Each structure stands twice: as C-alpha cells, then as structure tokens.
Amino acid sequence: MESVNNSKPGFFVQGRFLYTKDNEKVILRGVNHMFIWTDREGKSIPEIAKTGANCVRIVWNMHGRISDLYRLVDESIVNNMIPIVELHDATGQWSRLPELVNFWTREDAMQLILDHQEYLLVNIGNEVGGEEERPEEFYEAYASAVTRMRAAGIRVPLIIDADNWGQSSTNILNEGNRLLAADPEHNLIFDIHMWWPTERHNPEKTGYATVKERITGVLEESVEKNLPLIVGEFAPVAVNGAREIPYKFIMSEAERLEIGWLAWSWGPGNFDSPEMDMTTHGSFNTLVGWGKDVCVDSPLGIQNTSVIPTFIQNADFTTGISDRGRNLISNGDFTEGTAGWTADFWGGKATFRVENRIAHFDIQDAGKESWNLQFKQSFPLRNGVTYVFSMRAKADKPRTLNVDIKRESENYVPYANGRFLDLSTSWQDFSWKFTMKEPTDENAVLIFDMGGCDTGWNLSDVSLVQARSVSDRLNKSFQRNVQKNSGYFNAPAGPWELHLYSADGELLEVLDKGKGGEGMKPFPKIERSGIMVIKDK
C-alpha cells in the first residue's frame, strides 16, 4: 500500500495521483457541461449524477454571478460529485491568463473556494493559448499564476490546461514537474484535451504514426515522468465535425494507466459539432449515441469504472438553507425589472429602466451633491457576520459613483466602509468584504449615490452573500487537523506550528512547532481558552 502524507485542507496530489483529505485515491471519471450558457440553475446536475460520475467540470466565465456558481458547486457536492470549476474567457488567448488570476483572487471568488476547499478542484483557465508557447514562457506564466493564487490563500489543487487550444502535450510533459516544484503547495494537476481527429493527424508534426499511437505515447510518458495528468476533454469528433477521434481507445488506455478523464460534453449546446452532445435534452433518459456508450453501456465507461470518494457521500454537507452563498439582495440580477428597488430624488431628476438584466440610469438633473439622486434597497444584516458585496457597472463616459451600506437614518452609521468607484465605459467587476460590527439591523440599506454628475451609467449582478466568519473558519480548521477529545494530534509530514487563536481570530500564542513526521503528539496544557490550530509553515 502506498504511503500518503497530507496536511492539505482538501484534495491533494502525491506522485501522479489525486487523493482525498482522508487519503483515498481518486481516479476522475466525469463529464463537462456548459453551465454558463445552458444551465446556470444546475438542473442537469442530478441527471449527470445518475451516471455514477465522481466529478463534473463546470464551464464558467468571469461574467457569471458568484451566487450562481455557489449553487452549482453546492449542488454538485450534494449529488456526490467533485466540482471542477473552470474559466472559459481566455480560451485560445495566452495574454489573458493574468485576468483569470485576477478573478480567482477576488474576494467573492476566494470566499467560494474557501467555503468549498474540502471538495473543490480549480481549473485556472480552459485551453489558454492558441498556439504552442515557448517552454520558458509557458513555465514562467503559469509559475506566476500559481504563486499569485497561493499567496492569496488558495490551497486546493489547481488544474493547468495544455496550450495550443488544450491539445499540445509538449509543455505539459516537459515543464510539468518543474511547475510542481515551483508550486508552494506542490498541488497541481495537468490537463490535455485530446481533440486529435484522424483526418487531421500529422505524423511528422506529432512524431507518431497514428492517433492511437499518439494517445498511448503521451499517456505513457506522463506515467514515466510521474505527472498527475487527466484527459479533460474528448469526443468522437472535433470542432466542425472533424473525424474520427478514437474515444473508446482513450478510455481504454486511461483505464489501463489509471488516468482520469472527462467527456465533452453533456449537452445539448455544441452547435458547431452536434455529435459532441451526449444528451438531446440534458436528462439521463435522453443519453444518445456515444454519450450512452461513455456513461452506461461501455465496460470502460463511467458507470462501470467511476468510484465516488467515501467522504463526499457523507450527508453532513448542507446547501441552500443557511444564508451562506445566498444572495441577500432581492432581484440583484434585475430579472424582475425594478422589483425590490426604490429611487429617491432629493433635488435632482433621473429615469431608470431595465433591459436584458441591466439597469440603465439616465440623469436629467444631477443636483449638486451625490446624495441628490439615490437608488437603494433594504435587507437585514447580523452582528458579527462577515459579508461579501459584489456588483458590475459601467458608465456612458468616466464618472465616480458612491456606494454605501449603512443604517437608514439621519445619523450616518456606516456598516461597510462606503466606496467611491471610478466607472469607465467598459464593464468592471467590484467586490469587497466587511464584517457587521454594529448591532443587528433588520433594515440596513444599500445606496448608490449618483448625483452631482449628469453622466448616465449601467448596473448589473448586484450580490451580497454571507461569508464564513473567522472563528468558524478556525473551528473548521481545528476539526480537520485535531483528533477531537483525544488529547493528541497527528503532526503533519512537513514543518508545522500549533497556534492558539482567540474566538475573534487573533493569534494569541505559538504553543508548539516541529519539522514534520513526529506522529501523535499530546496537546500542551494551557490555562487560557482559545482555538488550537495546526498550521503548515
């Protein structure tokens, strides 16, 4: 039996394999689905789960609402599937890789990852780069991306797609181990998309006589180099129906070599190549052709080879009941017009309308002060709870917008440190986190002060979600790292420190430390109260 060392909060990579936090090896078997364009509500997730898939790759982009993504991730977990979230914005566009990192390190995206880090895999970007990049450029760009995400506190496995539309194996195979070494968490997975149709195969360029030989050669080389690799996309045909991709052979070789794979895609929605669709209407009962083969009929398919990790089958994960992840802003996406919103004009005049889920504000008389024109909504805020606010906005020409969350009274009592936002003519995402330190207010108010400037502007995707409090995060960490009620803890494999925190998250004392691998150690006897947490150094 393999010896596995783990001090990660969730999934982790050791050698070429992926493991759960409980040290159970996982070979990924699942499907891709274009949720961002076809199913933001996640109605297809229980249908996908009927195949027995242990994972689902959630196709998303930077314009999607975090509250929607919360729902998809939660629903995946409830249905016993590992959520793999990817961003599609930089597909074929190498220069946009830093933009993806900007998204992942936003407050609201970080909170999503933190809240699900026991279950989540993050695919940094889908098929970034439309050609094969220079090896040093590929390494430096992804080393920088990974380092930025780790510095922000993201510890989950990060998946790196191959360049050249996900199809080139060169940089993945040659730079993969170097990137693993550069990752502070050493927790990366590499992903090749086998869009390798026979009719486009070039033996001279690929170095293989046939597509099947290329499949075997690339997968075997990844095993020889001990790389954690998956085949993240494949189908019977490529874009525009280019034929044929030997998908059964991909499944066979992946099974032989214990390599994970995800088929593209659940469908419907592949309008350029409808043969890629695995279903006709998104339900299990409408699986057709190769989709039925991949999911049910083949002995190498999902239903016959997928193993769902034991821990994800536990019934202690709840969703949709508490405020966490639920948008506290009513009609924040403006799907119901202006319902839930009110406007107050104090010495100015403006009109607003909603089109295509975007609120447009036209200002006829700006007044002299920003508060002369207000757009607002009320909601409850709880004392001691941390929230993440986010929104998207742009203006007809550059202008400043004042956004505040406060008490609705003549006396100014701020709750969230009001912001002056510099709007441009392009859409921008804004988000920030705050903790409600005042007494609970059942009628707190979000106010957009737009007076003092006659430039029109647009607003969309307004969201306020409850974040996990510091003390709750520490308690979760405590539960992960400490054998409760035993008087002992299991020291991590690498350097560690035992910290004592107050309930407010303040570090009170470093109680103990070690080089790693010490095995079971007794907790020190202390007089003061607090939360003890084992931290990797």
FENSUL-V891206 format. One record per residue. N is the residue number from 1. PHI is phi in radians with two decimals (none if undefined). PSI is psi in degrees with one decimal (none if undefined). NEAR is the number of other C-alpha atoms within 12 Angstrom. Layout:
N/PHI/PSI/NEAR + N/PHI/PSI/NEAR
//
This chain:
1/none/139.3/6 + 2/-1.21/142.9/11 + 3/-1.54/124.0/12 + 4/-2.10/128.8/23 + 5/-1.97/132.5/25 + 6/-2.51/129.3/31 + 7/-2.28/21.8/38 + 8/-1.56/157.5/35 + 9/-1.34/-14.4/39 + 10/-2.65/-133.4/36 + 11/-1.10/150.0/41 + 12/-2.61/158.1/38 + 13/-1.83/133.4/39 + 14/-2.40/126.6/32 + 15/1.10/-130.6/27 + 16/-1.81/11.5/34 + 17/-2.02/155.7/33 + 18/-1.76/139.0/38 + 19/-2.26/152.5/39 + 20/-1.37/171.3/35 + 21/-1.08/-18.7/31 + 22/-1.71/16.2/25 + 23/1.23/26.2/26 + 24/-1.66/124.8/27 + 25/-1.16/139.9/30 + 26/-2.23/125.4/37 + 27/-1.84/114.0/35 + 28/-1.17/133.3/44 + 29/-2.45/112.1/45 + 30/-2.94/-161.5/50 + 31/-2.35/161.6/49 + 32/-1.65/148.9/42 + 33/-2.52/136.3/45 + 34/-1.47/65.0/33 + 35/-1.00/-40.6/37 + 36/-1.03/-29.2/29 + 37/-1.86/-23.9/20 + 38/-2.14/-16.3/22 + 39/-2.82/66.2/27 + 40/-1.22/-17.3/27 + 41/-1.46/-15.7/24 + 42/1.38/24.7/33 + 43/-1.10/-27.1/22 + 44/-1.44/-11.3/34 + 45/-1.07/-47.7/43 + 46/-1.08/-28.3/26 + 47/-1.23/-42.8/29 + 48/-1.08/-39.6/45 + 49/-1.08/-26.6/35 + 50/-1.12/-18.9/27 + 51/-1.30/-17.4/39 + 52/1.57/8.8/32 + 53/-1.00/141.4/44 + 54/-1.71/2.3/42 + 55/-2.73/159.3/45 + 56/-2.49/131.8/52 + 57/-1.62/116.1/45 + 58/-1.58/106.8/50 + 59/-1.32/121.1/41 + 60/-2.44/173.5/39 + 61/-2.56/174.8/31 + 62/-1.26/-11.4/33 + 63/-1.60/-10.0/26 + 64/-1.27/150.6/34 + 65/-1.34/136.8/37 + 66/-1.08/-36.2/44 + 67/-1.09/-36.1/38 + 68/-1.18/-40.6/33 + 69/-1.16/-37.9/38 + 70/-0.92/-48.3/40 + 71/-1.08/-42.0/32 + 72/-1.16/-42.6/43 + 73/-1.15/-46.3/46 + 74/-1.04/-45.7/39 + 75/-1.12/-36.5/35 + 76/-1.08/-45.3/42 + 77/-1.14/-44.5/39 + 78/-1.02/-31.7/30 + 79/-1.65/21.9/34 + 80/1.11/34.4/35 + 81/-2.16/141.7/43 + 82/-1.30/120.8/50 + 83/-1.40/127.2/47 + 84/-2.00/109.3/44 + 85/-1.71/129.9/44 + 86/-2.27/154.3/42 + 87/-1.85/131.1/38 + 88/-1.71/-3.3/35 + 89/-1.08/-35.2/29 + 90/-1.74/18.0/31 + 91/-0.96/120.6/30 + 92/1.28/6.4/25 + 93/-2.18/93.3/25 + 94/-1.06/-38.0/31 + 95/-1.18/-14.1/23 + 96/-1.62/3.1/27 + 97/-0.96/-43.9/36 + 98/-1.05/-30.7/27 + 99/-1.11/-37.4/25 + 100/-1.12/-41.9/36 + 101/-1.12/-38.4/36 + 102/-1.00/-40.8/26 + 103/-1.14/-51.0/38 + 104/-1.07/-28.2/37 + 105/-1.66/6.5/30 + 106/-1.14/153.1/30 + 107/-0.97/-46.1/31 + 108/-1.23/-37.8/41 + 109/-1.20/-39.3/44 + 110/-1.05/-40.4/33 + 111/-1.14/-39.6/38 + 112/-1.01/-47.4/41 + 113/-1.13/-45.5/41 + 114/-1.04/-42.7/36 + 115/-1.20/-17.7/34 + 116/-2.21/19.3/43 + 117/-1.18/-16.5/37 + 118/-1.27/-21.0/34 + 119/-2.04/-16.6/44 + 120/-1.71/144.3/40 + 121/-2.07/137.6/43 + 122/-1.98/115.9/46 + 123/-1.57/106.4/40 + 124/-0.89/-47.2/46 + 125/-2.85/144.4/48 + 126/-1.38/122.5/43 + 127/0.81/48.7/39 + 128/-1.18/123.7/41 + 129/1.79/124.6/33 + 130/-1.66/7.4/22 + 131/-2.66/171.5/24 + 132/-1.36/118.9/26 + 133/-1.39/159.2/29 + 134/-1.05/141.3/20 + 135/-0.92/-44.7/25 + 136/-1.17/-37.1/19 + 137/-1.15/-43.0/19 + 138/-1.05/-47.8/34 + 139/-1.11/-50.3/31 + 140/-1.12/-39.9/23 + 141/-1.14/-45.8/29 + 142/-1.34/-32.3/43 + 143/-1.07/-40.8/32 + 144/-1.15/-44.1/22 + 145/-1.07/-46.8/35 + 146/-1.12/-43.6/43 + 147/-1.08/-41.2/30 + 148/-1.10/-43.0/28 + 149/-1.20/-38.2/34 + 150/-1.18/-40.5/26 + 151/-1.09/-29.2/18 + 152/-1.34/-12.5/24 + 153/1.88/11.9/23 + 154/-1.50/117.5/39 + 155/-1.97/-6.9/36 + 156/-1.19/163.3/45 + 157/-1.04/134.4/44 + 158/-1.85/132.1/44 + 159/-1.77/130.1/43 + 160/-1.95/119.9/46 + 161/-1.38/151.9/48 + 162/-1.14/155.1/47 + 163/-1.43/-172.6/42 + 164/0.94/56.7/30 + 165/1.04/32.4/32 + 166/1.40/1.4/39 + 167/-1.76/-16.5/37 + 168/-1.48/133.0/36 + 169/-1.67/-11.3/40 + 170/-1.02/-57.5/31 + 171/-1.25/-32.7/35 + 172/-1.08/-47.7/43 + 173/-1.25/-36.4/36 + 174/-1.55/-27.1/26 + 175/-1.92/-5.8/31 + 176/-1.02/-50.5/40 + 177/-1.15/-32.7/29 + 178/-1.15/-40.6/24 + 179/-1.17/-39.7/36 + 180/-1.02/-41.7/35 + 181/-1.18/-32.0/19 + 182/-1.37/-20.7/24 + 183/-1.29/121.2/32 + 184/-0.99/-28.0/29 + 185/-1.64/-11.3/33 + 186/0.86/49.6/34 + 187/-2.40/64.0/42 + 188/-2.09/150.3/44 + 189/-2.21/143.1/47 + 190/-1.95/146.2/51 + 191/-2.32/120.6/46 + 192/-1.96/134.3/42 + 193/-1.77/115.6/41 + 194/-1.54/64.6/46 + 195/-1.50/70.9/41 + 196/-2.11/70.8/39 + 197/-1.22/145.2/29 + 198/-1.04/-39.1/27 + 199/-1.18/-16.5/18 + 200/-1.92/6.4/21 + 201/-1.19/134.0/26 + 202/-2.12/101.2/16 + 203/-1.02/-38.9/17 + 204/-1.16/-42.2/11 + 205/-1.28/-39.6/14 + 206/-1.52/-24.5/22 + 207/1.46/10.3/17 + 208/-2.23/141.4/19 + 209/-1.19/-34.8/17 + 210/-2.39/166.4/24 + 211/-1.12/-40.9/30 + 212/-1.07/-40.6/28 + 213/-1.13/-35.0/23 + 214/-1.15/-43.3/33 + 215/-1.02/-50.9/40 + 216/-1.10/-44.9/27 + 217/-1.08/-45.5/25 + 218/-1.17/-45.4/38 + 219/-1.15/-41.4/41 + 220/-1.16/-36.0/25 + 221/-1.14/-37.0/24 + 222/-1.12/-36.1/36 + 223/-1.19/-44.0/25 + 224/-1.04/-35.5/18 + 225/-1.57/3.1/21 + 226/1.04/38.7/25 + 227/-1.62/134.2/37 + 228/-1.29/103.3/45 + 229/-2.17/144.4/45 + 230/-2.27/158.8/46 + 231/-1.74/101.0/46 + 232/-1.43/-19.2/46 + 233/-2.62/139.1/41 + 234/-2.92/159.8/43 + 235/-2.76/179.3/45 + 236/-1.27/-25.1/37 + 237/-2.34/162.5/32 + 238/-1.75/-170.1/34 + 239/-0.98/140.5/25 + 240/1.10/23.6/17 + 241/1.33/16.5/24 + 242/-1.02/133.4/22 + 243/-2.06/164.7/23 + 244/-1.85/147.5/28 + 245/-1.77/123.8/34 + 246/-1.33/74.3/29 + 247/-1.14/-32.4/39 + 248/-1.16/-34.5/28 + 249/-1.22/-37.2/27 + 250/-1.01/-47.4/42 + 251/-1.08/-40.9/44 + 252/-1.13/-47.5/26 + 253/-1.18/-37.7/28 + 254/-1.12/-38.7/33 + 255/-1.16/-42.4/27 + 256/-1.07/-37.8/18 + 257/-1.76/5.4/29 + 258/1.00/54.5/32 + 259/-2.05/136.5/39 + 260/-1.32/156.9/45 + 261/-2.65/155.6/48 + 262/-2.37/126.7/43 + 263/-1.41/149.4/44 + 264/-1.99/123.8/43 + 265/-2.49/168.9/44 + 266/-0.96/-46.2/49 + 267/1.32/179.5/38 + 268/-1.35/174.1/31 + 269/2.47/-6.1/26 + 270/-1.49/76.4/27 + 271/-1.18/-29.9/14 + 272/-1.36/-24.6/15 + 273/-2.51/77.9/22 + 274/-0.99/-22.2/28 + 275/-1.16/-15.7/32 + 276/-1.26/-26.1/42 + 277/-1.07/128.7/38 + 278/-1.53/-21.9/39 + 279/-2.28/161.8/33 + 280/-1.64/-26.9/24 + 281/-2.36/17.0/20 + 282/1.43/2.1/31 + 283/-1.89/157.0/27 + 284/-1.01/-37.9/27 + 285/-1.22/-12.4/20 + 286/-1.85/18.6/22 + 287/-1.04/134.7/29 + 288/-2.37/157.4/26 + 289/0.86/-126.4/21 + 290/-1.14/-28.5/32 + 291/-1.08/-42.9/43 + 292/-1.16/-36.8/29 + 293/-1.11/-49.8/26 + 294/-1.16/-37.5/44 + 295/-1.52/-37.7/42 + 296/-2.20/-53.6/28 + 297/-1.34/-38.9/20 + 298/-1.27/139.0/21 + 299/-1.13/-16.2/18 + 300/-1.70/1.0/27 + 301/-1.39/-178.1/36 + 302/-1.03/-51.1/38 + 303/-1.08/-25.4/26 + 304/-1.77/-8.5/23 + 305/-2.23/-15.2/32 + 306/-1.32/133.8/37 + 307/-2.09/119.4/28 + 308/-1.46/125.9/33 + 309/-0.98/142.5/30 + 310/-1.04/-44.1/21 + 311/-1.16/-30.7/28 + 312/-1.33/-12.4/33 + 313/-1.48/-6.5/19 + 314/-1.11/147.3/16 + 315/-1.64/18.7/13 + 316/-1.68/8.1/11 + 317/-1.69/118.9/23 + 318/-1.95/146.5/22 + 319/-2.44/156.0/23 + 320/1.24/2.6/19 + 321/-1.80/-50.2/11 + 322/-1.41/176.6/15 + 323/-1.32/-17.2/25 + 324/-1.07/124.3/30 + 325/1.51/-13.2/40 + 326/-1.57/134.9/29 + 327/-1.26/119.6/34 + 328/-1.42/-11.3/32 + 329/-1.47/123.2/36 + 330/-1.31/129.6/27 + 331/0.99/41.2/27 + 332/-1.19/-17.6/37 + 333/-1.73/3.9/34 + 334/1.04/27.1/26 + 335/-1.24/-19.9/19 + 336/-1.90/37.4/18 + 337/1.15/-126.9/22 + 338/-1.80/11.7/28 + 339/-0.98/135.6/19 + 340/1.58/-12.1/21 + 341/-1.94/150.1/29 + 342/-2.31/158.6/22 + 343/-2.20/138.6/29 + 344/-2.17/128.9/24 + 345/-2.00/118.3/28 + 346/-2.04/69.6/22 + 347/1.72/19.7/19 + 348/-2.59/-179.4/27 + 349/-2.58/135.7/28 + 350/-2.66/158.4/31 + 351/-2.15/150.0/27 + 352/-2.46/150.0/27 + 353/-2.55/162.3/25 + 354/-2.09/127.8/24 + 355/-2.40/129.2/18 + 356/0.94/42.4/16 + 357/1.14/25.9/21 + 358/-2.21/129.5/28 + 359/-1.55/125.1/34 + 360/-1.88/131.4/27 + 361/-2.04/119.2/36 + 362/-1.92/124.4/26 + 363/-1.86/118.5/28 + 364/-1.60/-39.3/21 + 365/-2.38/109.1/25 + 366/-1.35/-18.8/28 + 367/1.24/-174.7/23 + 368/-1.70/-26.2/19 + 369/-2.03/156.4/21 + 370/-1.08/-33.0/30 + 371/-1.38/-2.2/28 + 372/-1.14/-23.6/28 + 373/-2.27/122.0/37 + 374/-2.32/143.6/36 + 375/-2.23/126.5/37 + 376/-2.67/171.3/34 + 377/-2.74/145.6/33 + 378/-1.84/154.1/27 + 379/-2.92/164.3/27 + 380/-1.49/143.4/30 + 381/-2.18/137.4/34 + 382/-1.80/137.1/25 + 383/-1.02/134.4/20 + 384/1.46/-4.8/24 + 385/-1.61/139.8/30 + 386/-1.69/136.4/34 + 387/-2.18/156.2/38 + 388/-2.12/121.5/40 + 389/-1.79/138.9/43 + 390/-2.56/156.7/39 + 391/-2.88/165.2/38 + 392/-2.18/143.1/34 + 393/-2.73/156.6/36 + 394/-2.67/168.0/30 + 395/-2.30/163.2/31 + 396/-1.13/-31.7/23 + 397/-2.67/164.3/19 + 398/-0.93/135.3/22 + 399/-2.74/169.4/26 + 400/-1.87/141.9/28 + 401/-2.22/134.9/36 + 402/-1.73/124.2/29 + 403/-2.11/130.4/38 + 404/-2.46/146.1/34 + 405/-2.14/118.8/40 + 406/-2.73/-177.5/36 + 407/-1.36/139.9/29 + 408/-1.48/85.8/23 + 409/-2.79/169.7/13 + 410/-1.19/-32.6/8 + 411/-1.43/125.4/8 + 412/-1.31/113.9/15 + 413/-2.19/98.0/21 + 414/-1.35/145.3/27 + 415/-1.91/-24.2/36 + 416/-2.36/22.9/30 + 417/0.92/86.0/21 + 418/-0.86/148.7/26 + 419/-2.09/142.1/27 + 420/-1.75/113.7/18 + 421/-1.75/131.1/26 + 422/-1.59/104.3/24 + 423/-1.51/144.9/30 + 424/-2.05/-176.0/22 + 425/-1.43/-2.3/19 + 426/-1.91/151.6/18 + 427/-1.07/136.5/24 + 428/-2.26/147.0/25 + 429/-1.73/133.0/33 + 430/-2.18/139.3/33 + 431/-2.75/149.3/34 + 432/-2.73/159.8/31 + 433/-1.93/145.2/31 + 434/-2.62/156.8/35 + 435/-1.97/130.5/29 + 436/-1.28/105.3/29 + 437/-1.73/-11.3/20 + 438/-1.50/168.2/21 + 439/-1.01/153.0/20 + 440/-0.88/134.7/19 + 441/-2.20/113.8/25 + 442/-1.27/-14.7/16 + 443/-2.31/45.2/20 + 444/-1.09/159.2/31 + 445/-2.33/135.8/33 + 446/-1.68/125.6/41 + 447/-2.21/129.6/36 + 448/-1.77/109.0/37 + 449/-1.57/114.4/36 + 450/-2.10/9.4/48 + 451/-1.34/175.7/38 + 452/1.39/-2.0/29 + 453/-2.62/129.3/32 + 454/-1.60/14.7/30 + 455/-1.44/127.7/27 + 456/-1.22/159.8/35 + 457/-2.66/169.2/38 + 458/-2.24/146.5/40 + 459/-2.36/141.4/40 + 460/-2.71/165.0/36 + 461/0.87/56.5/35 + 462/-1.47/128.2/39 + 463/-2.48/139.2/37 + 464/-2.36/112.6/42 + 465/-2.13/151.6/42 + 466/-1.39/126.1/35 + 467/-1.57/168.6/40 + 468/-1.43/133.3/31 + 469/-1.22/161.2/28 + 470/-1.04/-45.9/27 + 471/-1.13/-35.7/26 + 472/-1.15/-41.8/23 + 473/-1.08/-41.8/26 + 474/-1.14/-40.3/31 + 475/-1.12/-38.9/26 + 476/-1.08/-42.7/26 + 477/-1.12/-40.8/32 + 478/-1.02/-44.3/26 + 479/-1.14/-33.4/19 + 480/-1.25/-40.5/27 + 481/-1.72/-14.0/33 + 482/-2.05/135.1/30 + 483/-1.41/100.1/21 + 484/-1.06/142.3/20 + 485/1.14/10.4/11 + 486/-1.71/-21.1/12 + 487/1.43/2.5/15 + 488/-2.34/159.7/19 + 489/-2.39/156.4/28 + 490/-1.67/113.0/29 + 491/-1.13/138.6/32 + 492/-1.09/170.1/32 + 493/-1.28/-31.7/24 + 494/-1.85/-177.8/23 + 495/-0.95/141.1/19 + 496/-2.59/163.8/25 + 497/-2.41/145.7/25 + 498/-1.76/111.7/35 + 499/-1.75/147.3/30 + 500/-1.94/122.0/33 + 501/-1.99/152.1/29 + 502/-1.38/170.0/21 + 503/-1.13/-19.0/21 + 504/-1.58/2.7/21 + 505/1.60/8.8/22 + 506/-1.46/131.4/18 + 507/-1.25/117.3/21 + 508/-1.61/-37.7/20 + 509/-2.94/146.4/22 + 510/-1.62/111.5/22 + 511/-1.47/-31.3/25 + 512/-2.84/163.6/25 + 513/-2.76/163.0/26 + 514/-2.80/172.7/24 + 515/-1.54/-13.5/17 + 516/1.93/146.1/25 + 517/1.43/16.3/20 + 518/-1.35/-9.7/17 + 519/1.38/-148.6/16 + 520/-1.30/130.6/19 + 521/-2.26/145.6/22 + 522/-1.35/146.9/20 + 523/-1.21/140.8/26 + 524/-1.19/149.5/19 + 525/-1.47/124.3/13 + 526/-2.26/154.5/15 + 527/-1.54/-33.9/7 + 528/-1.49/159.1/14 + 529/-1.64/160.3/13 + 530/2.84/-170.9/23 + 531/-1.98/122.0/35 + 532/-1.62/130.1/41 + 533/-2.35/132.1/41 + 534/-1.50/125.7/41 + 535/-2.07/134.9/32 + 536/-1.24/140.7/26 + 537/-1.51/none/19
//
